[in-house]
Amino acid sequence: MAVDGLDTAAEVSEKGGVGKTSVTSGMAAVAAEWGLKVGVADLDPRCTLTDEMGITDPDRSVNDIFYTDSQKRPPDPAEIAREVLVRAGPAWPSNVFVLPCIREFGNRETDPATGMEFRLKRALWGLREDLDLGPVVKVLVTAIR
């Protein structure tokens, strides 16, 4: 999938235990080994990819990208994504970045806000200048329905 010049891959399954996290982190590791500046996005409220990437207690998360306040004009997801993107933990190469998840992201499943399906696309567009490949997105489908 390309988002205006940014190549993006998505690992999607409703089934747990099929290797989404392993495949996603493996793809990021290979891309990093090739010298690409790569990002991963964890869209699973279990946050296993975030944990595997060495991120604990992030200041911002994908939840910030998707959250909208019905009383205010929604912020631009492209700007928020740049604030959310963090370098992976010390066990990962310095050219690997993460859009981390937090458990509260599961609340987005029942979020009545309109246009939620476009917020991720806009967020990824906002990272097009910062990454060579990315993000490799791990998606738990039920989390974004």
VOBA-1610 file (N, C-alpha, C; in pm, whole numbers, padded with zeros to 5 digits, always signed):
BEGIN
Met+00085-00116+00000Met+00000+00000+00000Met+00089+00122+00000Ala+00059+00219-00078Ala+00136+00344-00078Ala+00047+00457-00030Val+00100+00538+00057Val+00030+00656+00105Val+00108+00775+00054Asp+00069+00826-00063Asp+00136+00940-00124Asp+00288+00931-00117Gly+00341+00822-00172Gly+00485+00807-00180Gly+00549+00732-00065Leu+00476+00699+00040Leu+00532+00624+00152Leu+00483+00481+00144Asp+00573+00388+00116Asp+00534+00248+00109Asp+00498+00199+00248Thr+00385+00133+00258Thr+00334+00087+00386Thr+00284-00055+00371Ala+00311-00139+00469Ala+00262-00276+00471Ala+00173-00290+00594Ala+00072-00375+00584Ala-00016-00399+00698Ala-00028-00548+00723Glu-00016-00587+00846Glu-00035-00725+00890Glu-00168-00726+00965Val-00270-00792+00907Val-00406-00783+00959Val-00464-00922+00981Ser-00525-00942+01097Ser-00598-01064+01124Ser-00684-01045+01247Glu-00804-01100+01246Glu-00889-01098+01364Glu-00851-01207+01462Lys-00777-01305+01414Lys-00739-01419+01495Lys-00614-01387+01576Gly-00615-01421+01701Gly-00497-01405+01785Gly-00402-01522+01768Gly-00276-01499+01796Gly-00178-01607+01796Gly-00136-01656+01659Val-00153-01576+01554Val-00116-01619+01420Val+00018-01561+01374Gly+00084-01484+01461Gly+00216-01431+01428Gly+00220-01289+01377Lys+00114-01211+01399Lys+00113-01071+01351Lys+00231-00992+01407Thr+00254-01004+01536Thr+00362-00929+01599Thr+00496-00976+01546Ser+00517-01106+01536Ser+00645-01159+01488Ser+00673-01117+01344Val+00573-01125+01258Val+00592-01087+01118Val+00620-00937+01109Thr+00546-00857+01182Thr+00564-00712+01177Thr+00702-00671+01225Ser+00745-00722+01340Ser+00877-00685+01390Ser+00987-00742+01301Gly+00964-00859+01244Gly+01061-00917+01151Gly+01077-00832+01026Met+00966-00783+00972Met+00974-00697+00854Met+01047-00567+00887Ala+01023-00513+01004Ala+01093-00391+01046Ala+01243-00418+01061Ala+01277-00531+01118Ala+01418-00565+01139Ala+01492-00580+01005Val+01429-00646+00910Val+01491-00663+00778Val+01507-00529+00708Ala+01404-00446+00711Ala+01412-00313+00649Ala+01522-00230+00714Ala+01534-00239+00846Ala+01639-00165+00917Ala+01776-00218+00878Glu+01788-00348+00863Glu+01915-00408+00822Glu+01955-00362+00683Trp+01858-00336+00598Trp+01885-00284+00464Trp+01922-00136+00467Gly+01917-00076+00586Gly+01954+00064+00600Gly+01839+00162+00586Leu+01718+00110+00578Leu+01602+00198+00566Leu+01560+00252+00702Lys+01514+00373+00704Lys+01456+00432+00824Lys+01310+00387+00825Val+01275+00299+00919Val+01146+00231+00915Val+01067+00259+01042Gly+00936+00261+01026Gly+00847+00278+01140Gly+00751+00162+01150Val+00706+00134+01271Val+00600+00036+01293Val+00491+00105+01372Ala+00368+00066+01345Ala+00253+00119+01419Ala+00179+00003+01482Asp+00158+00011+01611Asp+00086-00094+01683Asp-00057-00048+01702Leu-00150-00117+01638Leu-00292-00083+01650Leu-00368-00192+01724Asp-00298-00268+01805Asp-00358-00373+01886Asp-00355-00328+02031Pro-00472-00313+02095Pro-00474-00263+02233Pro-00401-00352+02334Arg-00360-00471+02293Arg-00277-00553+02382Arg-00135-00500+02391Cys-00096-00420+02294Cys+00033-00350+02293Cys+00153-00444+02289Thr+00138-00563+02237Thr+00250-00656+02236Thr+00363-00610+02144Leu+00329-00549+02031Leu+00434-00498+01943Leu+00507-00382+02009Thr+00434-00294+02073Thr+00495-00183+02146Thr+00595-00236+02248Asp+00553-00336+02324Asp+00642-00397+02423Asp+00763-00460+02356Glu+00740-00534+02248Glu+00850-00601+02179Glu+00950-00501+02122Met+00902-00383+02085Met+00990-00281+02029Met+01062-00203+02139Gly+01041-00242+02264Gly+01114-00181+02375Gly+01058-00050+02424Ile+00930-00024+02397Ile+00868+00100+02441Ile+00782+00071+02563Thr+00809+00141+02671Thr+00728+00127+02792Thr+00678+00264+02834Asp+00552+00270+02870Asp+00490+00392+02919Asp+00515+00514+02829Pro+00471+00507+02702Pro+00496+00620+02611Pro+00415+00744+02650Asp+00472+00862+02625Asp+00402+00988+02653Asp+00282+01006+02562Arg+00297+00968+02434Arg+00189+00979+02335Arg+00175+00842+02269Ser+00059+00818+02207Ser+00035+00688+02144Ser-00060+00704+02025Val-00085+00592+01956Val-00181+00594+01845Val-00319+00636+01895Asn-00345+00619+02022Asn-00472+00665+02077Asn-00488+00815+02057Asp-00379+00890+02065Asp-00383+01035+02043Asp-00415+01068+01898Ile-00374+00982+01806Ile-00403+01004+01664Ile-00552+00989+01636Phe-00613+00891+01701Phe-00753+00860+01674Phe-00852+00936+01762Tyr-00808+00989+01875Tyr-00899+01057+01966Tyr-00945+01191+01908Thr-01073+01215+01916Thr-01127+01346+01881Thr-01224+01389+01989Asp-01224+01517+02019Asp-01316+01576+02116Asp-01430+01637+02037Ser-01552+01591+02063Ser-01667+01638+01986Ser-01693+01788+02005Gln-01635+01848+02106Gln-01655+01990+02133Gln-01550+02079+02066Lys-01449+02017+02007Lys-01340+02094+01947Lys-01314+02046+01805Arg-01251+02131+01728Arg-01208+02090+01594Arg-01098+01985+01609Pro-01109+01872+01539Pro-01009+01766+01555Pro-00871+01812+01508Pro-00767+01778+01582Pro-00631+01812+01538Pro-00592+01729+01416Asp-00495+01778+01341Asp-00449+01709+01221Asp-00368+01585+01260Pro-00414+01465+01220Pro-00341+01342+01253Pro-00197+01341+01201Ala-00170+01411+01091Ala-00034+01416+01036Ala+00061+01483+01135Glu+00015+01587+01202Glu+00098+01655+01301Glu+00113+01571+01427Ile+00004+01509+01470Ile+00009+01427+01590Ile+00103+01308+01570Ala+00100+01248+01452Ala+00185+01130+01425Ala+00332+01163+01445Arg+00374+01282+01406Arg+00514+01322+01425Arg+00549+01332+01573Glu+00452+01371+01654Glu+00474+01381+01799Glu+00471+01243+01865Val+00393+01151+01809Val+00377+01017+01867Val+00495+00927+01831Leu+00552+00942+01712Leu+00660+00856+01664Leu+00782+00867+01755Val+00828+00752+01807Val+00945+00748+01895Val+01043+00643+01845Arg+01168+00661+01882Arg+01271+00562+01847Arg+01244+00435+01925Ala+01264+00321+01860Ala+01247+00192+01927Ala+01350+00181+02040Gly+01328+00085+02127Gly+01415+00067+02243Gly+01558+00031+02206Pro+01646+00024+02306Pro+01789+00006+02283Pro+01828-00126+02217Ala+01743-00226+02220Ala+01774-00353+02155Ala+01755-00346+02003Trp+01695-00238+01955Trp+01666-00222+01813Trp+01763-00124+01749Pro+01787-00137+01617Pro+01874-00041+01549Pro+01817+00101+01560Ser+01903+00199+01548Ser+01862+00339+01565Ser+01775+00391+01452Asn+01758+00313+01345Asn+01673+00356+01234Asn+01534+00292+01238Val+01492+00244+01356Val+01359+00186+01374Val+01280+00275+01470Phe+01159+00313+01425Phe+01073+00401+01503Phe+00937+00336+01523Val+00864+00382+01624Val+00739+00317+01663Val+00629+00421+01686Leu+00510+00390+01636Leu+00387+00458+01680Leu+00330+00362+01785Pro+00358+00387+01914Pro+00320+00291+02017Pro+00171+00293+02047Cys+00126+00183+02106Cys-00014+00170+02146Cys-00022+00166+02299Ile-00138+00202+02350Ile-00169+00186+02492Ile-00302+00113+02501Arg-00327+00051+02615Arg-00448-00030+02631Arg-00576+00051+02608Glu-00575+00178+02643Glu-00695+00261+02624Glu-00735+00275+02478Phe-00646+00239+02387Phe-00679+00245+02245Phe-00799+00156+02212Gly-00823+00053+02292Gly-00939-00033+02272Gly-01070+00043+02278Asn-01071+00159+02344Asn-01193+00241+02351Asn-01231+00301+02216Arg-01139+00308+02123Arg-01168+00363+01990Arg-01263+00273+01912Glu-01272+00145+01950Glu-01359+00051+01878Glu-01504+00099+01877Thr-01546+00161+01983Thr-01685+00207+01993Thr-01696+00358+01979Asp-01591+00422+01933Asp-01590+00568+01918Asp-01688+00608+01808Pro-01784+00697+01838Pro-01883+00736+01738Pro-01836+00844+01641Ala-01715+00894+01657Ala-01667+01003+01572Ala-01666+00960+01426Thr-01697+01054+01339Thr-01695+01026+01195Thr-01554+01047+01140Gly-01523+00978+01033Gly-01396+00995+00964Gly-01279+00925+01028Met-01305+00835+01123Met-01196+00766+01192Met-01110+00686+01094Glu-01173+00631+00991Glu-01099+00546+00897Glu-00996+00626+00818Phe-01008+00758+00814Phe-00914+00839+00739Phe-00802+00894+00826Arg-00815+00886+00957Arg-00715+00943+01047Arg-00581+00870+01036Leu-00583+00738+01021Leu-00457+00664+01007Leu-00388+00700+00875Lys-00464+00706+00767Lys-00405+00741+00638Lys-00339+00879+00646Arg-00406+00974+00707Arg-00351+01109+00720Arg-00228+01108+00811Ala-00232+01029+00917Ala-00117+01019+01008Ala+00005+00965+00935Leu-00015+00859+00856Leu+00096+00800+00780Leu+00151+00900+00678Trp+00062+00976+00617Trp+00104+01079+00522Trp+00196+01179+00592Gly+00165+01209+00717Gly+00247+01303+00792Gly+00387+01254+00821Leu+00411+01125+00807Leu+00543+01068+00833Leu+00624+01044+00707Arg+00571+01082+00591Arg+00634+01049+00464Arg+00774+01108+00450Glu+00802+01221+00513Glu+00935+01282+00503Glu+01031+01224+00608Asp+00977+01159+00710Asp+01059+01112+00822Asp+01106+00967+00807Leu+01041+00889+00722Leu+01070+00747+00711Leu+01094+00707+00566Asp+01178+00605+00545Asp+01196+00548+00412Asp+01089+00443+00384Leu+01055+00366+00486Leu+00953+00263+00475Leu+00874+00267+00603Gly+00744+00275+00590Gly+00673+00264+00715Gly+00540+00333+00710Pro+00475+00322+00816Pro+00502+00220+00914Pro+00452+00083+00869Val+00521-00018+00918Val+00469-00154+00908Val+00362-00158+01015Val+00239-00181+00976Val+00128-00165+01068Val+00077-00300+01114Lys+00073-00320+01245Lys+00011-00439+01300Lys-00129-00400+01343Val-00227-00465+01286Val-00365-00427+01309Val-00443-00544+01367Leu-00513-00519+01474Leu-00614-00611+01522Leu-00745-00553+01472Val-00807-00617+01375Val-00919-00559+01303Val-01030-00513+01396Thr-01060-00586+01498Thr-01170-00547+01585Thr-01142-00416+01658Ala-01015-00374+01666Ala-00980-00252+01737Ala-01014-00127+01658Ile-01036-00138+01526Ile-01060-00016+01448Ile-01190-00023+01369Arg-01278-00113+01402Arg-01406-00121+01332Arg-01495-00007+01368
//
